[in-house]
Amino acid sequence: MKRIWFFIFLLVGGLLNPFKASAQQSSVEALLQDMNSAVQTLNYELGFINLAQQFLIPLRYRHAIIDGQPIAQIIQMDGSRREIIQRGDQISYYEPGLDSFSLHGNHIVDYFPPIIFADFTQLQEFYRFIYVGSTHVGDHPTSFVRIISKDESRYNYNLLIDEKTHLPLLIELLDRDNITVIEQSRIVTLIVGDYVKKELRAITDLKLPPMLLIPPSEKLKFNWQVGTMPEGFQEISRNSRKLSETEWLESIMYSDGLFNFSVNVVNSGKKSVDKQPFRQGRRTVYTLARSKNSITVIGELPFATAKRIAASVMFTGEK
């Protein structure tokens, strides 16, 4: 009789485990959605540091909702004092020695890990959201969440989210081994309140630089295609341009809503050679020679994935 109950217990436990996992995933997704909302709706100021490959960049970011529209400003605190301003859907760039310009956008993307603006409902198909527990960043209690690629073909994230404001206080981009830290963004100071609105009010009347016109992506047909693609990545644009009298560059850009990369093919009319792969921060560059074509994958991918994608490119007439 005891043996029967033992097997019933195992059966029921096995049936309940998927429901527990699903409930945990939904709970962590709700926490990530709260973070996403806080980043885009609160009035706050962050002093933070970006660290990648021994390069340290100190930054100050201010964000507020004024008269119903987002107003934001990010300043690089040393070096060139580069500044980026957002007013509504207009993002304006200011850098000493260069002409200022504006682009359309929903938020400032420079310096920020894209995970804080991600669509987590879309990402849950390709990533696992794991709640690790509670810890502290400085004097702030935080929730520790890991975002892990299901197919191990992408980078992963560690997030420490402030339990009070839901703003991210520490973000680490990890290689596919879940150990090697590629980039880190650490909040040093945090201010939440109407003080920030007062500091940003002047931007509402500021004359912003002209919009930079970007031509629409052409509907081009290439004599090559990518054979292997991590699940979830979609083509978002393609273009072609002449590099010289004998060289043409053809490019296709892909995104999964979190990471981007491009596949670039140069036909030089002469035999190509392989080049040493390298990585700068989150961006990998991997080049593979194929007869008179040079195939280069550039973007936010681990080396192994970039190599696999480059090797899968097939040209018309190849078998």
C-alpha positions as CSV (number, residue, x, y, z in Angstrom):
1,M,0.0,0.0,0.0
2,K,2.8,2.4,0.9
3,R,4.4,1.6,-2.5
4,I,1.2,2.6,-4.3
5,W,1.0,5.9,-2.5
6,F,4.7,6.5,-3.2
7,F,4.1,6.1,-7.0
8,I,0.9,8.3,-6.8
9,F,3.0,11.0,-5.1
10,L,5.6,10.9,-7.8
11,L,2.9,11.0,-10.5
12,V,1.1,14.0,-9.0
13,G,4.5,15.8,-8.4
14,G,5.5,15.3,-12.0
15,L,2.2,16.7,-13.2
16,L,2.4,19.8,-10.9
17,N,6.0,20.7,-11.8
18,P,5.2,22.2,-15.2
19,F,2.5,24.3,-13.6
20,K,4.9,25.5,-10.9
21,A,7.5,26.4,-13.6
22,S,4.9,28.3,-15.6
23,A,3.7,30.2,-12.5
24,Q,7.3,31.2,-11.6
25,Q,7.9,32.3,-15.2
26,S,4.8,34.5,-15.2
27,S,5.7,36.0,-11.8
28,V,9.2,36.9,-13.0
29,E,7.8,38.3,-16.2
30,A,5.5,40.6,-14.2
31,L,8.6,41.8,-12.2
32,L,10.4,42.6,-15.5
33,Q,7.3,44.4,-16.8
34,D,7.3,46.5,-13.7
35,M,10.9,47.4,-14.4
36,N,10.1,48.3,-18.0
37,S,7.3,50.5,-16.8
38,A,9.3,52.2,-14.1
39,V,12.1,53.1,-16.5
40,Q,9.7,54.8,-18.9
41,T,7.2,56.5,-16.5
42,L,9.0,57.5,-13.3
43,N,10.7,60.9,-12.7
44,Y,14.3,60.0,-11.7
45,E,18.0,60.6,-12.0
46,L,20.7,58.0,-12.3
47,G,24.4,58.3,-11.9
48,F,25.9,55.1,-13.3
49,I,29.0,53.5,-14.7
50,N,29.4,51.4,-17.8
51,L,32.2,48.9,-17.7
52,A,33.4,46.9,-20.7
53,Q,36.8,45.5,-21.6
54,Q,38.5,47.7,-18.9
55,F,36.9,50.8,-20.3
56,L,34.9,52.8,-17.7
57,I,32.4,55.4,-18.7
58,P,30.7,57.5,-16.0
59,L,27.2,58.8,-17.0
60,R,24.3,60.8,-15.7
61,Y,20.7,60.1,-16.9
62,R,17.6,62.1,-16.1
63,H,14.1,61.1,-17.1
64,A,10.7,62.7,-16.5
65,I,7.2,62.9,-17.9
66,I,6.4,66.5,-18.6
67,D,3.1,67.7,-20.1
68,G,2.4,64.1,-21.1
69,Q,5.6,63.4,-23.0
70,P,8.9,61.8,-22.0
71,I,11.8,64.2,-21.5
72,A,15.2,62.7,-20.9
73,Q,18.9,63.6,-21.0
74,I,22.1,61.6,-20.8
75,I,25.5,63.1,-20.4
76,Q,28.9,61.4,-20.6
77,M,30.6,62.9,-17.5
78,D,34.2,62.9,-18.7
79,G,36.0,63.1,-22.0
80,S,34.0,64.7,-24.7
81,R,30.9,65.4,-22.5
82,R,28.7,63.9,-25.2
83,E,25.0,64.7,-24.6
84,I,21.8,63.1,-25.9
85,I,18.3,64.6,-25.3
86,Q,14.9,63.1,-25.8
87,R,11.7,65.1,-26.2
88,G,8.7,63.0,-27.1
89,D,9.7,60.8,-30.1
90,Q,12.7,63.0,-31.1
91,I,16.2,62.0,-30.0
92,S,18.9,64.6,-30.4
93,Y,22.7,64.1,-30.4
94,Y,25.3,66.7,-29.4
95,E,29.0,66.1,-29.5
96,P,31.8,68.6,-29.6
97,G,33.3,69.0,-33.1
98,L,30.4,67.4,-34.9
99,D,27.1,68.7,-36.3
100,S,24.1,68.0,-34.0
101,F,21.3,66.0,-35.4
102,S,18.0,64.3,-34.4
103,L,16.4,60.9,-35.0
104,H,13.0,59.4,-34.4
105,G,12.8,57.0,-31.5
106,N,10.9,55.9,-28.4
107,H,13.8,56.2,-26.0
108,I,17.6,56.9,-25.9
109,V,19.4,53.7,-26.8
110,D,23.0,54.8,-26.5
111,Y,24.8,53.6,-23.3
112,F,21.7,51.6,-22.1
113,P,21.5,47.8,-22.1
114,P,18.6,47.1,-24.4
115,I,17.1,44.6,-21.9
116,I,15.5,47.5,-19.9
117,F,13.3,48.4,-22.9
118,A,12.6,44.9,-24.1
119,D,9.2,43.3,-24.8
120,F,9.3,40.5,-22.3
121,T,6.1,38.8,-23.6
122,Q,7.9,38.4,-26.9
123,L,11.2,37.3,-25.4
124,Q,9.7,34.6,-23.2
125,E,9.5,32.2,-26.1
126,F,13.3,32.3,-26.5
127,Y,14.6,33.1,-23.0
128,R,14.0,31.7,-19.5
129,F,13.3,34.2,-16.7
130,I,14.7,32.9,-13.4
131,Y,14.2,34.5,-10.0
132,V,17.3,33.9,-8.0
133,G,16.4,35.7,-4.7
134,S,16.9,38.9,-2.8
135,T,20.1,40.8,-2.3
136,H,21.4,44.4,-1.9
137,V,23.0,46.9,-4.2
138,G,24.4,49.6,-1.9
139,D,21.7,50.2,0.6
140,H,18.9,49.2,-1.7
141,P,17.1,45.8,-1.4
142,T,16.9,44.2,-4.8
143,S,15.4,41.3,-6.7
144,F,18.0,39.2,-8.5
145,V,16.7,37.9,-11.9
146,R,18.5,36.0,-14.6
147,I,17.6,36.0,-18.3
148,I,18.9,32.9,-20.0
149,S,18.8,32.0,-23.7
150,K,16.9,28.7,-24.2
151,D,19.1,27.5,-27.1
152,E,22.4,28.8,-25.7
153,S,23.0,30.7,-29.0
154,R,22.8,34.2,-27.4
155,Y,24.1,36.3,-24.6
156,N,22.5,36.2,-21.2
157,Y,21.7,38.8,-18.5
158,N,21.8,39.3,-14.7
159,L,19.5,42.0,-13.4
160,L,19.3,43.4,-9.9
161,I,16.0,45.4,-9.6
162,D,15.3,47.8,-6.8
163,E,12.4,46.4,-4.8
164,K,10.9,49.9,-4.1
165,T,11.1,51.7,-7.4
166,H,11.6,48.7,-9.7
167,L,14.4,50.5,-11.4
168,P,17.4,48.4,-12.4
169,L,20.5,49.0,-10.2
170,L,22.9,46.5,-11.7
171,I,22.9,44.9,-15.2
172,E,25.4,42.4,-16.3
173,L,25.7,41.0,-19.9
174,L,27.1,37.5,-19.8
175,D,28.7,35.3,-22.4
176,R,26.9,32.0,-23.2
177,D,28.9,30.3,-20.4
178,N,26.8,32.3,-17.9
179,I,30.1,33.2,-16.1
180,T,32.1,35.6,-18.2
181,V,30.9,39.3,-17.8
182,I,31.1,41.1,-21.1
183,E,29.5,44.4,-20.0
184,Q,28.3,45.8,-16.7
185,S,26.1,48.8,-15.9
186,R,26.1,49.8,-12.2
187,I,24.0,52.5,-10.6
188,V,26.0,54.7,-8.2
189,T,23.3,57.3,-7.3
190,L,19.5,57.2,-7.6
191,I,17.1,60.1,-7.1
192,V,13.3,59.7,-7.7
193,G,10.9,62.7,-7.5
194,D,9.8,66.0,-8.9
195,Y,13.2,67.5,-8.5
196,V,14.1,65.9,-11.8
197,K,11.1,67.5,-13.6
198,K,12.5,70.9,-12.6
199,E,15.9,70.1,-14.0
200,L,14.5,69.0,-17.3
201,R,11.8,71.6,-17.8
202,A,14.0,73.8,-20.0
203,I,14.2,71.0,-22.6
204,T,10.5,71.4,-23.4
205,D,11.2,74.8,-25.1
206,L,14.7,74.0,-26.5
207,K,15.2,74.3,-30.2
208,L,16.4,70.8,-31.2
209,P,18.6,70.1,-34.2
210,P,17.1,69.0,-37.6
211,M,15.9,65.5,-38.2
212,L,18.4,63.2,-40.0
213,L,16.5,61.7,-42.9
214,I,17.1,57.9,-43.3
215,P,16.0,56.5,-46.7
216,P,13.7,53.5,-46.4
217,S,15.2,50.0,-46.8
218,E,15.3,48.9,-50.4
219,K,13.6,45.6,-51.4
220,L,16.8,44.0,-52.8
221,K,17.4,40.4,-54.0
222,F,20.8,38.9,-53.3
223,N,22.3,35.8,-54.8
224,W,22.9,34.4,-51.3
225,Q,21.0,33.4,-48.2
226,V,21.6,32.5,-44.6
227,G,21.0,28.8,-43.9
228,T,21.2,28.7,-40.1
229,M,19.5,31.3,-37.9
230,P,18.9,31.2,-34.1
231,E,15.1,30.9,-33.5
232,G,13.4,34.2,-33.1
233,F,15.6,36.4,-35.2
234,Q,13.9,38.2,-38.1
235,E,15.2,40.3,-41.0
236,I,14.6,44.0,-40.4
237,S,16.5,45.6,-43.3
238,R,18.9,45.0,-46.1
239,N,21.1,47.3,-48.3
240,S,23.8,47.3,-50.9
241,R,26.5,49.7,-51.9
242,K,29.5,50.0,-54.1
243,L,32.8,50.1,-52.1
244,S,35.1,50.4,-55.1
245,E,35.3,49.7,-58.8
246,T,35.6,46.0,-58.1
247,E,33.9,45.6,-54.7
248,W,30.2,45.5,-53.7
249,L,28.9,45.2,-50.1
250,E,25.5,43.5,-49.5
251,S,24.1,43.5,-45.9
252,I,21.1,42.0,-44.1
253,M,20.3,43.1,-40.5
254,Y,18.5,40.8,-38.1
255,S,17.0,41.2,-34.6
256,D,15.2,39.1,-32.0
257,G,13.9,42.2,-30.1
258,L,16.9,42.2,-27.8
259,F,20.1,41.6,-29.8
260,N,21.0,42.7,-33.4
261,F,23.5,41.5,-35.9
262,S,24.2,41.8,-39.6
263,V,25.5,39.4,-42.2
264,N,27.7,41.2,-44.8
265,V,28.9,39.8,-48.1
266,V,31.7,41.5,-50.1
267,N,32.4,40.3,-53.6
268,S,35.8,41.6,-54.5
269,G,36.4,39.7,-57.8
270,K,39.5,38.1,-56.3
271,K,40.2,35.3,-53.9
272,S,39.3,36.3,-50.3
273,V,41.1,35.2,-47.1
274,D,39.9,34.5,-43.6
275,K,40.4,37.2,-41.0
276,Q,41.0,36.9,-37.2
277,P,37.7,37.1,-35.3
278,F,37.5,39.6,-32.5
279,R,35.1,41.1,-30.0
280,Q,34.7,44.6,-28.7
281,G,32.3,44.7,-25.8
282,R,29.1,43.0,-26.9
283,R,30.0,43.2,-30.6
284,T,31.6,40.2,-32.3
285,V,33.2,40.4,-35.8
286,Y,33.7,37.1,-37.5
287,T,34.9,36.8,-41.2
288,L,34.9,33.8,-43.4
289,A,36.3,33.6,-46.9
290,R,34.4,31.8,-49.6
291,S,36.1,31.8,-53.0
292,K,35.8,35.5,-54.2
293,N,33.4,36.4,-51.4
294,S,34.1,37.6,-47.9
295,I,31.3,36.8,-45.4
296,T,31.3,38.9,-42.2
297,V,28.9,38.6,-39.3
298,I,28.9,41.7,-37.1
299,G,26.8,42.1,-34.0
300,E,25.7,41.1,-30.5
301,L,26.4,37.3,-30.7
302,P,28.8,34.8,-29.1
303,F,31.7,33.7,-31.3
304,A,30.3,30.2,-31.8
305,T,26.9,31.5,-33.1
306,A,28.6,34.1,-35.4
307,K,30.8,31.3,-36.8
308,R,27.8,29.0,-37.4
309,I,25.8,31.7,-39.2
310,A,28.7,32.7,-41.4
311,A,29.4,29.1,-42.4
312,S,25.7,28.6,-43.3
313,V,25.6,31.3,-46.0
314,M,24.8,29.7,-49.3
315,F,25.2,31.3,-52.8
316,T,23.1,30.6,-55.8
317,G,24.4,27.5,-57.6
318,E,26.1,26.1,-54.6
319,K,25.2,22.7,-53.2
